[in-house]
Amino acid sequence: MGLNNYFDFAENDYQFFNKSYAMGIKAPAQAALGQSICER
């Protein structure tokens, strides 16, 4: 996946967020990831 535009970056962040959640990464780390994604 090339990161050529905003949608590509957003989709990459979303996929990372979902995989992290599925692997059990929650609490402060997940909150920080979500905030970072929203701020972009």
Secondary structure, 3 states (H helix, E strand, C coil): CCCCCHHHHHHHHHHHHHHHHHCCCCCHHHHHHHHHHHHC
